[in-house]
């Protein structure tokens, strides 16, 4: 790796690769995430990433930003799996408080690709109404006292 400025590249021996060091926004979309009580939801969020190691970033064969997006989706699914459906109403507030911790867990994985995630935020949680969700609500109503 060489710094900015005029750089001589020896043909056949070396190759030049440009790496942007700007902050990048990643769209994180979980098509299906299952809550602790078994309800399937759709979650949409965003992550802010930056290149922390340009050499590792350039040496990665496949797109490291795509891989970072997949890791962020996995972390978002894990966050949803730790919550009940009733907790999802407050999930964006919880994610704003825990966003730095989630970003740190993502960065532990993505650091080998030269990418560091600085923020993970949840924008939207959708609960599709299906038969199992209605059955879940009926079971919940039957188990509650006075229901």
N, CA, C and O atoms as a GROMACS GRO file, in nm:
protein
  588
    1UNK      N    1   0.085  -0.118   0.000
    1UNK     CA    2   0.000   0.000   0.000
    1UNK      C    3   0.089   0.124   0.000
    1UNK      O    4   0.188   0.133   0.072
    2UNK      N    5   0.050   0.215  -0.082
    2UNK     CA    6   0.122   0.341  -0.088
    2UNK      C    7   0.023   0.453  -0.064
    2UNK      O    8  -0.097   0.438  -0.087
    3UNK      N    9   0.073   0.563  -0.020
    3UNK     CA   10  -0.012   0.676   0.014
    3UNK      C   11  -0.061   0.752  -0.107
    3UNK      O   12  -0.040   0.711  -0.221
    4UNK      N   13  -0.126   0.864  -0.082
    4UNK     CA   14  -0.176   0.946  -0.192
    4UNK      C   15  -0.062   1.015  -0.266
    4UNK      O   16   0.050   1.024  -0.216
    5UNK      N   17  -0.092   1.062  -0.383
    5UNK     CA   18   0.008   1.132  -0.462
    5UNK      C   19   0.048   1.052  -0.582
    5UNK      O   20  -0.018   0.954  -0.618
    6UNK      N   21   0.155   1.091  -0.645
    6UNK     CA   22   0.205   1.023  -0.764
    6UNK      C   23   0.272   0.892  -0.722
    6UNK      O   24   0.365   0.891  -0.642
    7UNK      N   25   0.223   0.782  -0.779
    7UNK     CA   26   0.272   0.649  -0.745
    7UNK      C   27   0.309   0.578  -0.874
    7UNK      O   28   0.233   0.580  -0.970
    8UNK      N   29   0.426   0.515  -0.876
    8UNK     CA   30   0.470   0.437  -0.992
    8UNK      C   31   0.426   0.293  -0.971
    8UNK      O   32   0.456   0.232  -0.868
    9UNK      N   33   0.356   0.238  -1.070
    9UNK     CA   34   0.311   0.100  -1.066
    9UNK      C   35   0.384   0.025  -1.176
    9UNK      O   36   0.376   0.062  -1.293
   10UNK      N   37   0.455  -0.081  -1.139
   10UNK     CA   38   0.528  -0.162  -1.235
   10UNK      C   39   0.430  -0.258  -1.304
   10UNK      O   40   0.369  -0.342  -1.237
   11UNK      N   41   0.416  -0.245  -1.435
   11UNK     CA   42   0.322  -0.333  -1.507
   11UNK      C   43   0.361  -0.480  -1.488
   11UNK      O   44   0.480  -0.512  -1.477
   12UNK      N   45   0.264  -0.566  -1.485
   12UNK     CA   46   0.275  -0.712  -1.470
   12UNK      C   47   0.311  -0.751  -1.327
   12UNK      O   48   0.265  -0.855  -1.280
   13UNK      N   49   0.389  -0.672  -1.257
   13UNK     CA   50   0.430  -0.705  -1.121
   13UNK      C   51   0.328  -0.652  -1.020
   13UNK      O   52   0.297  -0.720  -0.922
   14UNK      N   53   0.276  -0.534  -1.042
   14UNK     CA   54   0.183  -0.471  -0.949
   14UNK      C   55   0.056  -0.431  -1.025
   14UNK      O   56   0.053  -0.429  -1.148
   15UNK      N   57  -0.046  -0.400  -0.948
   15UNK     CA   58  -0.168  -0.346  -1.006
   15UNK      C   59  -0.221  -0.237  -0.914
   15UNK      O   60  -0.203  -0.242  -0.793
   16UNK      N   61  -0.284  -0.140  -0.974
   16UNK     CA   62  -0.338  -0.028  -0.897
   16UNK      C   63  -0.486  -0.054  -0.867
   16UNK      O   64  -0.561  -0.096  -0.954
   17UNK      N   65  -0.525  -0.028  -0.744
   17UNK     CA   66  -0.663  -0.043  -0.701
   17UNK      C   67  -0.700   0.082  -0.624
   17UNK      O   68  -0.630   0.123  -0.532
   18UNK      N   69  -0.812   0.144  -0.663
   18UNK     CA   70  -0.860   0.262  -0.591
   18UNK      C   71  -0.964   0.217  -0.489
   18UNK      O   72  -1.055   0.141  -0.519
   19UNK      N   73  -0.949   0.267  -0.369
   19UNK     CA   74  -1.042   0.235  -0.261
   19UNK      C   75  -1.095   0.365  -0.204
   19UNK      O   76  -1.018   0.451  -0.160
   20UNK      N   77  -1.226   0.380  -0.206
   20UNK     CA   78  -1.288   0.500  -0.150
   20UNK      C   79  -1.289   0.490   0.003
   20UNK      O   80  -1.328   0.387   0.058
   21UNK      N   81  -1.246   0.594   0.068
   21UNK     CA   82  -1.243   0.596   0.214
   21UNK      C   83  -1.362   0.672   0.273
   21UNK      O   84  -1.362   0.702   0.392
   22UNK      N   85  -1.460   0.702   0.193
   22UNK     CA   86  -1.579   0.773   0.239
   22UNK      C   87  -1.669   0.680   0.320
   22UNK      O   88  -1.661   0.558   0.311
   23UNK      N   89  -1.756   0.742   0.400
   23UNK     CA   90  -1.858   0.665   0.471
   23UNK      C   91  -1.958   0.613   0.369
   23UNK      O   92  -1.995   0.685   0.275
   24UNK      N   93  -2.003   0.490   0.388
   24UNK     CA   94  -2.099   0.430   0.296
   24UNK      C   95  -2.223   0.388   0.373
   24UNK      O   96  -2.213   0.334   0.484
   25UNK      N   97  -2.339   0.411   0.314
   25UNK     CA   98  -2.465   0.370   0.376
   25UNK      C   99  -2.507   0.237   0.316
   25UNK      O  100  -2.511   0.221   0.194
   26UNK      N  101  -2.538   0.142   0.401
   26UNK     CA  102  -2.582   0.010   0.358
   26UNK      C  103  -2.729  -0.007   0.393
   26UNK      O  104  -2.769   0.020   0.506
   27UNK      N  105  -2.809  -0.052   0.297
   27UNK     CA  106  -2.949  -0.084   0.324
   27UNK      C  107  -2.956  -0.225   0.379
   27UNK      O  108  -2.905  -0.319   0.319
   28UNK      N  109  -3.018  -0.238   0.495
   28UNK     CA  110  -3.031  -0.367   0.561
   28UNK      C  111  -3.179  -0.404   0.561
   28UNK      O  112  -3.261  -0.333   0.619
   29UNK      N  113  -3.212  -0.513   0.495
   29UNK     CA  114  -3.352  -0.555   0.484
   29UNK      C  115  -3.361  -0.703   0.515
   29UNK      O  116  -3.305  -0.786   0.443
   30UNK      N  117  -3.431  -0.737   0.621
   30UNK     CA  118  -3.455  -0.877   0.656
   30UNK      C  119  -3.593  -0.914   0.605
   30UNK      O  120  -3.693  -0.866   0.658
   31UNK      N  121  -3.599  -1.000   0.504
   31UNK     CA  122  -3.729  -1.037   0.449
   31UNK      C  123  -3.811  -1.118   0.550
   31UNK      O  124  -3.933  -1.105   0.553
   32UNK      N  125  -3.747  -1.198   0.630
   32UNK     CA  126  -3.815  -1.276   0.733
   32UNK      C  127  -3.727  -1.284   0.856
   32UNK      O  128  -3.613  -1.330   0.850
   33UNK      N  129  -3.779  -1.238   0.967
   33UNK     CA  130  -3.714  -1.255   1.096
   33UNK      C  131  -3.822  -1.306   1.191
   33UNK      O  132  -3.936  -1.262   1.186
   34UNK      N  133  -3.785  -1.398   1.277
   34UNK     CA  134  -3.882  -1.461   1.366
   34UNK      C  135  -3.854  -1.416   1.509
   34UNK      O  136  -3.741  -1.424   1.557
   35UNK      N  137  -3.959  -1.370   1.578
   35UNK     CA  138  -3.946  -1.323   1.715
   35UNK      C  139  -3.933  -1.441   1.810
   35UNK      O  140  -3.948  -1.557   1.770
   36UNK      N  141  -3.907  -1.411   1.935
   36UNK     CA  142  -3.891  -1.515   2.036
   36UNK      C  143  -4.018  -1.597   2.053
   36UNK      O  144  -4.011  -1.716   2.084
   37UNK      N  145  -4.134  -1.534   2.032
   37UNK     CA  146  -4.260  -1.607   2.045
   37UNK      C  147  -4.310  -1.663   1.913
   37UNK      O  148  -4.426  -1.705   1.904
   38UNK      N  149  -4.226  -1.666   1.808
   38UNK     CA  150  -4.256  -1.737   1.686
   38UNK      C  151  -4.333  -1.660   1.580
   38UNK      O  152  -4.391  -1.723   1.491
   39UNK      N  153  -4.336  -1.530   1.584
   39UNK     CA  154  -4.408  -1.450   1.485
   39UNK      C  155  -4.308  -1.399   1.382
   39UNK      O  156  -4.204  -1.342   1.417
   40UNK      N  157  -4.340  -1.419   1.254
   40UNK     CA  158  -4.252  -1.373   1.146
   40UNK      C  159  -4.279  -1.226   1.117
   40UNK      O  160  -4.395  -1.185   1.102
   41UNK      N  161  -4.175  -1.146   1.109
   41UNK     CA  162  -4.185  -1.003   1.080
   41UNK      C  163  -4.083  -0.965   0.973
   41UNK      O  164  -3.988  -1.039   0.946
   42UNK      N  165  -4.104  -0.848   0.913
   42UNK     CA  166  -4.008  -0.791   0.818
   42UNK      C  167  -3.946  -0.668   0.883
   42UNK      O  168  -4.017  -0.584   0.938
   43UNK      N  169  -3.815  -0.658   0.876
   43UNK     CA  170  -3.743  -0.548   0.940
   43UNK      C  171  -3.657  -0.478   0.835
   43UNK      O  172  -3.591  -0.544   0.754
   44UNK      N  173  -3.659  -0.346   0.836
   44UNK     CA  174  -3.577  -0.267   0.746
   44UNK      C  175  -3.494  -0.170   0.830
   44UNK      O  176  -3.543  -0.110   0.925
   45UNK      N  177  -3.369  -0.158   0.792
   45UNK     CA  178  -3.280  -0.069   0.866
   45UNK      C  179  -3.167  -0.019   0.778
   45UNK      O  180  -3.166  -0.042   0.656
   46UNK      N  181  -3.075   0.047   0.839
   46UNK     CA  182  -2.960   0.099   0.766
   46UNK      C  183  -2.836   0.089   0.852
   46UNK      O  184  -2.843   0.088   0.974
   47UNK      N  185  -2.724   0.082   0.786
   47UNK     CA  186  -2.596   0.076   0.855
   47UNK      C  187  -2.500   0.173   0.788
   47UNK      O  188  -2.507   0.197   0.668
   48UNK      N  189  -2.411   0.228   0.868
   48UNK     CA  190  -2.306   0.316   0.817
   48UNK      C  191  -2.175   0.242   0.831
   48UNK      O  192  -2.140   0.195   0.940
   49UNK      N  193  -2.102   0.231   0.720
   49UNK     CA  194  -1.977   0.156   0.719
   49UNK      C  195  -1.866   0.244   0.661
   49UNK      O  196  -1.891   0.338   0.586
   50UNK      N  197  -1.745   0.207   0.698
   50UNK     CA  198  -1.629   0.277   0.644
   50UNK      C  199  -1.517   0.176   0.623
   50UNK      O  200  -1.514   0.070   0.686
   51UNK      N  201  -1.425   0.210   0.535
   51UNK     CA  202  -1.310   0.124   0.510
   51UNK      C  203  -1.207   0.154   0.617
   51UNK      O  204  -1.156   0.266   0.626
   52UNK      N  205  -1.176   0.054   0.699
   52UNK     CA  206  -1.080   0.074   0.806
   52UNK      C  207  -0.939   0.029   0.764
   52UNK      O  208  -0.839   0.081   0.815
   53UNK      N  209  -0.932  -0.065   0.672
   53UNK     CA  210  -0.803  -0.115   0.624
   53UNK      C  211  -0.810  -0.128   0.472
   53UNK      O  212  -0.862  -0.227   0.421
   54UNK      N  213  -0.758  -0.029   0.398
   54UNK     CA  214  -0.770  -0.033   0.253
   54UNK      C  215  -0.702  -0.153   0.187
   54UNK      O  216  -0.747  -0.200   0.083
   55UNK      N  217  -0.594  -0.203   0.246
   55UNK     CA  218  -0.525  -0.317   0.188
   55UNK      C  219  -0.612  -0.442   0.196
   55UNK      O  220  -0.628  -0.514   0.097
   56UNK      N  221  -0.667  -0.469   0.313
   56UNK     CA  222  -0.756  -0.585   0.328
   56UNK      C  223  -0.879  -0.570   0.240
   56UNK      O  224  -0.926  -0.667   0.179
   57UNK      N  225  -0.933  -0.447   0.232
   57UNK     CA  226  -1.050  -0.421   0.150
   57UNK      C  227  -1.020  -0.454   0.004
   57UNK      O  228  -1.102  -0.517  -0.063
   58UNK      N  229  -0.904  -0.411  -0.045
   58UNK     CA  230  -0.867  -0.435  -0.185
   58UNK      C  231  -0.832  -0.581  -0.211
   58UNK      O  232  -0.852  -0.630  -0.322
   59UNK      N  233  -0.782  -0.651  -0.112
   59UNK     CA  234  -0.741  -0.791  -0.129
   59UNK      C  235  -0.859  -0.887  -0.122
   59UNK      O  236  -0.847  -1.003  -0.162
   60UNK      N  237  -0.973  -0.842  -0.072
   60UNK     CA  238  -1.090  -0.928  -0.063
   60UNK      C  239  -1.143  -0.953  -0.204
   60UNK      O  240  -1.164  -0.858  -0.280
   61UNK      N  241  -1.163  -1.078  -0.238
   61UNK     CA  242  -1.202  -1.113  -0.374
   61UNK      C  243  -1.343  -1.066  -0.407
   61UNK      O  244  -1.364  -0.998  -0.507
   62UNK      N  245  -1.440  -1.101  -0.325
   62UNK     CA  246  -1.578  -1.062  -0.350
   62UNK      C  247  -1.606  -0.930  -0.280
   62UNK      O  248  -1.523  -0.881  -0.203
   63UNK      N  249  -1.721  -0.872  -0.308
   63UNK     CA  250  -1.755  -0.742  -0.252
   63UNK      C  251  -1.765  -0.743  -0.102
   63UNK      O  252  -1.858  -0.803  -0.048
   64UNK      N  253  -1.673  -0.679  -0.032
   64UNK     CA  254  -1.679  -0.679   0.113
   64UNK      C  255  -1.799  -0.600   0.168
   64UNK      O  256  -1.844  -0.628   0.278
   65UNK      N  257  -1.850  -0.504   0.092
   65UNK     CA  258  -1.966  -0.429   0.140
   65UNK      C  259  -2.092  -0.515   0.134
   65UNK      O  260  -2.179  -0.502   0.221
   66UNK      N  261  -2.102  -0.600   0.035
   66UNK     CA  262  -2.216  -0.692   0.028
   66UNK      C  263  -2.208  -0.790   0.145
   66UNK      O  264  -2.310  -0.820   0.208
   67UNK      N  265  -2.089  -0.838   0.174
   67UNK     CA  266  -2.072  -0.929   0.287
   67UNK      C  267  -2.104  -0.859   0.418
   67UNK      O  268  -2.162  -0.919   0.508
   68UNK      N  269  -2.066  -0.732   0.430
   68UNK     CA  270  -2.098  -0.656   0.552
   68UNK      C  271  -2.248  -0.638   0.566
   68UNK      O  272  -2.300  -0.641   0.677
   69UNK      N  273  -2.318  -0.620   0.455
   69UNK     CA  274  -2.464  -0.609   0.460
   69UNK      C  275  -2.526  -0.739   0.508
   69UNK      O  276  -2.621  -0.737   0.587
   70UNK      N  277  -2.475  -0.852   0.463
   70UNK     CA  278  -2.526  -0.983   0.506
   70UNK      C  279  -2.503  -1.002   0.656
   70UNK      O  280  -2.590  -1.054   0.726
   71UNK      N  281  -2.388  -0.963   0.704
   71UNK     CA  282  -2.358  -0.975   0.847
   71UNK      C  283  -2.450  -0.883   0.928
   71UNK      O  284  -2.496  -0.921   1.036
   72UNK      N  285  -2.477  -0.764   0.878
   72UNK     CA  286  -2.569  -0.671   0.947
   72UNK      C  287  -2.711  -0.727   0.950
   72UNK      O  288  -2.781  -0.713   1.050
   73UNK      N  289  -2.753  -0.791   0.842
   73UNK     CA  290  -2.886  -0.855   0.841
   73UNK      C  291  -2.893  -0.967   0.943
   73UNK      O  292  -2.994  -0.982   1.012
   74UNK      N  293  -2.786  -1.045   0.954
   74UNK     CA  294  -2.782  -1.153   1.054
   74UNK      C  295  -2.793  -1.097   1.195
   74UNK      O  296  -2.864  -1.153   1.278
   75UNK      N  297  -2.722  -0.988   1.222
   75UNK     CA  298  -2.728  -0.927   1.355
   75UNK      C  299  -2.866  -0.870   1.383
   75UNK      O  300  -2.915  -0.877   1.496
   76UNK      N  301  -2.930  -0.815   1.281
   76UNK     CA  302  -3.065  -0.762   1.297
   76UNK      C  303  -3.164  -0.874   1.326
   76UNK      O  304  -3.253  -0.859   1.410
   77UNK      N  305  -3.148  -0.987   1.256
   77UNK     CA  306  -3.234  -1.104   1.284
   77UNK      C  307  -3.213  -1.153   1.428
   77UNK      O  308  -3.308  -1.191   1.495
   78UNK      N  309  -3.089  -1.152   1.473
   78UNK     CA  310  -3.059  -1.196   1.609
   78UNK      C  311  -3.126  -1.102   1.711
   78UNK      O  312  -3.177  -1.148   1.814
   79UNK      N  313  -3.125  -0.973   1.682
   79UNK     CA  314  -3.189  -0.876   1.772
   79UNK      C  315  -3.339  -0.898   1.778
   79UNK      O  316  -3.399  -0.890   1.885
   80UNK      N  317  -3.400  -0.928   1.663
   80UNK     CA  318  -3.545  -0.955   1.659
   80UNK      C  319  -3.575  -1.086   1.730
   80UNK      O  320  -3.677  -1.097   1.798
   81UNK      N  321  -3.489  -1.186   1.714
   81UNK     CA  322  -3.512  -1.317   1.776
   81UNK      C  323  -3.506  -1.309   1.928
   81UNK      O  324  -3.562  -1.395   1.997
   82UNK      N  325  -3.440  -1.208   1.982
   82UNK     CA  326  -3.432  -1.191   2.127
   82UNK      C  327  -3.549  -1.113   2.184
   82UNK      O  328  -3.556  -1.093   2.305
   83UNK      N  329  -3.642  -1.069   2.098
   83UNK     CA  330  -3.754  -0.986   2.143
   83UNK      C  331  -3.886  -1.059   2.118
   83UNK      O  332  -3.897  -1.140   2.026
   84UNK      N  333  -3.986  -1.028   2.201
   84UNK     CA  334  -4.122  -1.075   2.178
   84UNK      C  335  -4.191  -0.980   2.082
   84UNK      O  336  -4.142  -0.871   2.055
   85UNK      N  337  -4.307  -1.024   2.030
   85UNK     CA  338  -4.381  -0.938   1.938
   85UNK      C  339  -4.422  -0.808   2.006
   85UNK      O  340  -4.421  -0.702   1.944
   86UNK      N  341  -4.458  -0.816   2.133
   86UNK     CA  342  -4.498  -0.695   2.206
   86UNK      C  343  -4.381  -0.598   2.222
   86UNK      O  344  -4.402  -0.477   2.230
   87UNK      N  345  -4.258  -0.651   2.226
   87UNK     CA  346  -4.140  -0.565   2.240
   87UNK      C  347  -4.103  -0.495   2.109
   87UNK      O  348  -4.028  -0.397   2.111
   88UNK      N  349  -4.155  -0.544   1.996
   88UNK     CA  350  -4.117  -0.487   1.867
   88UNK      C  351  -4.168  -0.345   1.848
   88UNK      O  352  -4.113  -0.269   1.768
   89UNK      N  353  -4.272  -0.307   1.920
   89UNK     CA  354  -4.320  -0.170   1.909
   89UNK      C  355  -4.213  -0.072   1.956
   89UNK      O  356  -4.207   0.042   1.909
   90UNK      N  357  -4.129  -0.118   2.048
   90UNK     CA  358  -4.023  -0.032   2.102
   90UNK      C  359  -3.886  -0.069   2.046
   90UNK      O  360  -3.785  -0.017   2.093
   91UNK      N  361  -3.881  -0.159   1.946
   91UNK     CA  362  -3.752  -0.204   1.894
   91UNK      C  363  -3.669  -0.092   1.832
   91UNK      O  364  -3.548  -0.090   1.854
   92UNK      N  365  -3.726   0.002   1.755
   92UNK     CA  366  -3.641   0.110   1.704
   92UNK      C  367  -3.576   0.193   1.815
   92UNK      O  368  -3.462   0.237   1.800
   93UNK      N  369  -3.647   0.214   1.927
   93UNK     CA  370  -3.587   0.287   2.039
   93UNK      C  371  -3.476   0.205   2.105
   93UNK      O  372  -3.373   0.259   2.144
   94UNK      N  373  -3.499   0.074   2.118
   94UNK     CA  374  -3.397  -0.014   2.175
   94UNK      C  375  -3.275  -0.017   2.083
   94UNK      O  376  -3.161  -0.014   2.129
   95UNK      N  377  -3.300  -0.025   1.952
   95UNK     CA  378  -3.189  -0.030   1.857
   95UNK      C  379  -3.109   0.099   1.856
   95UNK      O  380  -2.988   0.096   1.835
   96UNK      N  381  -3.175   0.212   1.879
   96UNK     CA  382  -3.099   0.337   1.884
   96UNK      C  383  -3.008   0.341   2.006
   96UNK      O  384  -2.900   0.400   2.001
   97UNK      N  385  -3.053   0.278   2.116
   97UNK     CA  386  -2.968   0.271   2.235
   97UNK      C  387  -2.858   0.167   2.219
   97UNK      O  388  -2.744   0.188   2.263
   98UNK      N  389  -2.891   0.055   2.157
   98UNK     CA  390  -2.797  -0.057   2.144
   98UNK      C  391  -2.728  -0.059   2.008
   98UNK      O  392  -2.653  -0.152   1.979
   99UNK      N  393  -2.750   0.042   1.926
   99UNK     CA  394  -2.695   0.044   1.790
   99UNK      C  395  -2.544   0.036   1.788
   99UNK      O  396  -2.487  -0.030   1.702
  100UNK      N  397  -2.480   0.102   1.882
  100UNK     CA  398  -2.333   0.098   1.886
  100UNK      C  399  -2.283  -0.041   1.923
  100UNK      O  400  -2.183  -0.087   1.868
  101UNK      N  401  -2.353  -0.109   2.015
  101UNK     CA  402  -2.313  -0.246   2.051
  101UNK      C  403  -2.332  -0.341   1.934
  101UNK      O  404  -2.247  -0.426   1.908
  102UNK      N  405  -2.445  -0.327   1.862
  102UNK     CA  406  -2.469  -0.413   1.746
  102UNK      C  407  -2.365  -0.385   1.638
  102UNK      O  408  -2.316  -0.478   1.574
  103UNK      N  409  -2.332  -0.258   1.616
  103UNK     CA  410  -2.231  -0.223   1.516
  103UNK      C  411  -2.095  -0.280   1.554
  103UNK      O  412  -2.019  -0.322   1.466
  104UNK      N  413  -2.064  -0.282   1.682
  104UNK     CA  414  -1.936  -0.339   1.726
  104UNK      C  415  -1.931  -0.490   1.700
  104UNK      O  416  -1.828  -0.542   1.659
  105UNK      N  417  -2.043  -0.560   1.725
  105UNK     CA  418  -2.048  -0.704   1.698
  105UNK      C  419  -2.034  -0.731   1.548
  105UNK      O  420  -1.971  -0.829   1.508
  106UNK      N  421  -2.093  -0.646   1.465
  106UNK     CA  422  -2.080  -0.661   1.320
  106UNK      C  423  -1.935  -0.636   1.279
  106UNK      O  424  -1.880  -0.708   1.195
  107UNK      N  425  -1.874  -0.534   1.337
  107UNK     CA  426  -1.736  -0.497   1.301
  107UNK      C  427  -1.636  -0.605   1.339
  107UNK      O  428  -1.531  -0.617   1.276
  108UNK      N  429  -1.667  -0.683   1.442
  108UNK     CA  430  -1.578  -0.794   1.478
  108UNK      C  431  -1.565  -0.892   1.361
  108UNK      O  432  -1.458  -0.947   1.337
  109UNK      N  433  -1.674  -0.913   1.289
  109UNK     CA  434  -1.672  -1.004   1.175
  109UNK      C  435  -1.616  -0.937   1.051
  109UNK      O  436  -1.536  -0.996   0.979
  110UNK      N  437  -1.657  -0.815   1.025
  110UNK     CA  438  -1.620  -0.748   0.900
  110UNK      C  439  -1.479  -0.689   0.902
  110UNK      O  440  -1.430  -0.647   0.797
  111UNK      N  441  -1.414  -0.685   1.016
  111UNK     CA  442  -1.279  -0.627   1.022
  111UNK      C  443  -1.179  -0.707   0.940
  111UNK      O  444  -1.079  -0.652   0.893
  112UNK      N  445  -1.203  -0.836   0.922
  112UNK     CA  446  -1.111  -0.916   0.840
  112UNK      C  447  -1.119  -0.879   0.693
  112UNK      O  448  -1.030  -0.914   0.615
  113UNK      N  449  -1.225  -0.806   0.654
  113UNK     CA  450  -1.238  -0.759   0.516
  113UNK      C  451  -1.199  -0.612   0.504
  113UNK      O  452  -1.208  -0.554   0.395
  114UNK      N  453  -1.157  -0.550   0.613
  114UNK     CA  454  -1.118  -0.410   0.610
  114UNK      C  455  -1.234  -0.314   0.619
  114UNK      O  456  -1.220  -0.197   0.583
  115UNK      N  457  -1.349  -0.360   0.668
  115UNK     CA  458  -1.469  -0.278   0.679
  115UNK      C  459  -1.506  -0.266   0.827
  115UNK      O  460  -1.501  -0.364   0.901
  116UNK      N  461  -1.541  -0.146   0.869
  116UNK     CA  462  -1.588  -0.123   1.005
  116UNK      C  463  -1.726  -0.059   0.999
  116UNK      O  464  -1.745   0.042   0.932
  117UNK      N  465  -1.821  -0.118   1.069
  117UNK     CA  466  -1.957  -0.065   1.076
  117UNK      C  467  -1.965   0.022   1.200
  117UNK      O  468  -1.935  -0.023   1.311
  118UNK      N  469  -2.006   0.147   1.181
  118UNK     CA  470  -2.009   0.241   1.293
  118UNK      C  471  -2.148   0.260   1.351
  118UNK      O  472  -2.160   0.305   1.465
  119UNK      N  473  -2.253   0.227   1.274
  119UNK     CA  474  -2.389   0.249   1.322
  119UNK      C  475  -2.484   0.152   1.255
  119UNK      O  476  -2.472   0.127   1.135
  120UNK      N  477  -2.577   0.098   1.332
  120UNK     CA  478  -2.685   0.016   1.278
  120UNK      C  479  -2.814   0.070   1.336
  120UNK      O  480  -2.828   0.081   1.458
  121UNK      N  481  -2.908   0.103   1.249
  121UNK     CA  482  -3.032   0.164   1.293
  121UNK      C  483  -3.150   0.091   1.229
  121UNK      O  484  -3.143   0.051   1.113
  122UNK      N  485  -3.258   0.074   1.306
  122UNK     CA  486  -3.378   0.008   1.256
  122UNK      C  487  -3.478   0.116   1.219
  122UNK      O  488  -3.515   0.200   1.301
  123UNK      N  489  -3.523   0.112   1.092
  123UNK     CA  490  -3.617   0.212   1.043
  123UNK      C  491  -3.762   0.167   1.053
  123UNK      O  492  -3.849   0.246   1.090
  124UNK      N  493  -3.788   0.041   1.020
  124UNK     CA  494  -3.926  -0.004   1.005
  124UNK      C  495  -3.939  -0.149   1.046
  124UNK      O  496  -3.853  -0.231   1.016
  125UNK      N  497  -4.049  -0.181   1.115
  125UNK     CA  498  -4.083  -0.319   1.150
  125UNK      C  499  -4.225  -0.342   1.101
  125UNK      O  500  -4.318  -0.272   1.142
  126UNK      N  501  -4.243  -0.442   1.013
  126UNK     CA  502  -4.375  -0.475   0.960
  126UNK      C  503  -4.415  -0.613   1.007
  126UNK      O  504  -4.335  -0.707   1.005
  127UNK      N  505  -4.540  -0.623   1.051
  127UNK     CA  506  -4.592  -0.751   1.096
  127UNK      C  507  -4.704  -0.791   1.000
  127UNK      O  508  -4.815  -0.739   1.010
  128UNK      N  509  -4.677  -0.882   0.907
  128UNK     CA  510  -4.782  -0.924   0.814
  128UNK      C  511  -4.887  -1.007   0.888
  128UNK      O  512  -4.854  -1.097   0.965
  129UNK      N  513  -5.013  -0.975   0.865
  129UNK     CA  514  -5.121  -1.048   0.930
  129UNK      C  515  -5.146  -1.178   0.855
  129UNK      O  516  -5.190  -1.177   0.740
  130UNK      N  517  -5.117  -1.286   0.920
  130UNK     CA  518  -5.137  -1.420   0.865
  130UNK      C  519  -5.219  -1.501   0.964
  130UNK      O  520  -5.248  -1.456   1.074
  131UNK      N  521  -5.255  -1.620   0.922
  131UNK     CA  522  -5.337  -1.707   1.006
  131UNK      C  523  -5.270  -1.741   1.138
  131UNK      O  524  -5.335  -1.744   1.242
  132UNK      N  525  -5.137  -1.767   1.134
  132UNK     CA  526  -5.068  -1.804   1.258
  132UNK      C  527  -5.060  -1.687   1.355
  132UNK      O  528  -5.058  -1.707   1.476
  133UNK      N  529  -5.056  -1.564   1.303
  133UNK     CA  530  -5.054  -1.447   1.391
  133UNK      C  531  -5.188  -1.430   1.459
  133UNK      O  532  -5.194  -1.397   1.578
  134UNK      N  533  -5.295  -1.451   1.386
  134UNK     CA  534  -5.429  -1.441   1.445
  134UNK      C  535  -5.448  -1.552   1.549
  134UNK      O  536  -5.507  -1.528   1.654
  135UNK      N  537  -5.400  -1.673   1.518
  135UNK     CA  538  -5.408  -1.783   1.616
  135UNK      C  539  -5.326  -1.752   1.739
  135UNK      O  540  -5.367  -1.784   1.850
  136UNK      N  541  -5.208  -1.689   1.721
  136UNK     CA  542  -5.125  -1.650   1.835
  136UNK      C  543  -5.198  -1.549   1.923
  136UNK      O  544  -5.193  -1.560   2.045
  137UNK      N  545  -5.266  -1.453   1.862
  137UNK     CA  546  -5.340  -1.353   1.940
  137UNK      C  547  -5.456  -1.419   2.014
  137UNK      O  548  -5.485  -1.381   2.128
  138UNK      N  549  -5.522  -1.517   1.953
  138UNK     CA  550  -5.630  -1.588   2.021
  138UNK      C  551  -5.578  -1.667   2.140
  138UNK      O  552  -5.639  -1.667   2.246
  139UNK      N  553  -5.463  -1.735   2.122
  139UNK     CA  554  -5.403  -1.810   2.234
  139UNK      C  555  -5.364  -1.715   2.347
  139UNK      O  556  -5.383  -1.746   2.465
  140UNK      N  557  -5.309  -1.601   2.311
  140UNK     CA  558  -5.269  -1.503   2.412
  140UNK      C  559  -5.389  -1.451   2.488
  140UNK      O  560  -5.384  -1.434   2.610
  141UNK      N  561  -5.498  -1.425   2.418
  141UNK     CA  562  -5.619  -1.375   2.483
  141UNK      C  563  -5.678  -1.481   2.575
  141UNK      O  564  -5.730  -1.446   2.681
  142UNK      N  565  -5.671  -1.610   2.538
  142UNK     CA  566  -5.725  -1.718   2.620
  142UNK      C  567  -5.640  -1.739   2.746
  142UNK      O  568  -5.694  -1.775   2.850
  143UNK      N  569  -5.510  -1.718   2.736
  143UNK     CA  570  -5.423  -1.744   2.851
  143UNK      C  571  -5.422  -1.628   2.950
  143UNK      O  572  -5.386  -1.647   3.066
  144UNK      N  573  -5.461  -1.511   2.908
  144UNK     CA  574  -5.462  -1.397   3.000
  144UNK      C  575  -5.581  -1.406   3.095
  144UNK      O  576  -5.691  -1.444   3.055
  145UNK      N  577  -5.559  -1.370   3.221
  145UNK     CA  578  -5.672  -1.372   3.316
  145UNK      C  579  -5.774  -1.265   3.278
  145UNK      O  580  -5.738  -1.152   3.245
  146UNK      N  581  -5.899  -1.302   3.283
  146UNK     CA  582  -6.006  -1.208   3.251
  146UNK      C  583  -6.029  -1.195   3.103
  146UNK      O  584  -6.109  -1.112   3.061
  147UNK      N  585  -5.960  -1.276   3.019
  147UNK     CA  586  -5.967  -1.266   2.874
  147UNK      C  587  -6.068  -1.355   2.819
  147UNK      O  588  -6.087  -1.359   2.697
   0.00000   0.00000   0.00000
